[in-house]
Amino acid sequence: MQEAIRKLKDLTDGSDNIVFFGGAGVSTESGIPDFRSTDGLYHQEWKYPPEVILSHTFYESNPEEFFRFYRAKLLAPNAKPNAAHYKLAQWEREGKLRAVVTQNIDGLHQAAGSRNVLELHGSVHRNYCQHCGTFYDLDYILHTQGVPRCSCGGIIKPDVVLYEEGLDQKTLNAALTAIARADVLIIGGTSLNVYPAAGLINYYQGHKLVLINRSSVSREVDAALVITDPIGEVLAQL
């Protein structure tokens, strides 16, 4: 482990163009469950499978059940950033890290101080009335019951990308550009199961790809360094 940390430190110390691509495993050390691990959301009992509940079709046809699951399983207002979030924010302040590309919707990167965060799947902190477009924050959603509604009567939809919905093109393009231009690309806390997000790493053109994930990933990755430990524990040692 110490040798791997030394190699990682050499890579990051020698670069001013690091890009981080992360998934749910970045936030598990903050107490937010992921989806696919043994105790993740996909392995918990629920009336419907999570991938069904979190689809656009289900949201439209059964909003009451959608929001019951959403509030119970996807909102973690008391979660705090961990060592991984803080190290990435530090690198950005130091001019070493150019972008965080994340599949997470929890806003913990921003809470730790990161500014250039590309949220591929949106954020629970942004919510919009589908009728008039009025913005509502997370606190408003937390203090509602059932289907949240705007003062105009419209349904307030979280700005998160559901199954069957496309990614925001502007965010996607910015992520592609950052990854393609990166010197060091660190992939952390993701099994690379979710597409099209996982396909973004194909645009990396360098040879300093680092993979930090507790379990094996779902595809072959030509990594210069692989570390199979919790990412917060790893980055805390740098």
Protein Blocks (a to p, Z undefined) as FASTA:
>chain_A
ZZmmmmmmmmmmmpcbdcddddfklmmmnopacfklmklmklcccfbdfklmmpmklmmm
mmmlmmmmmmmmmpcfkbccdfklmmmmmmmmnomafbdcdfbfnlmmmmnopabdcdfk
bpfkbccdfklopacdfklmmmpghjaddfkopacddfbddehiacdfklmmmmmmmmmm
pmbdcdehiahlacfklmmmmmpcbfbdccddfbdcfbdcddfbdcdddfklmmmmZZ
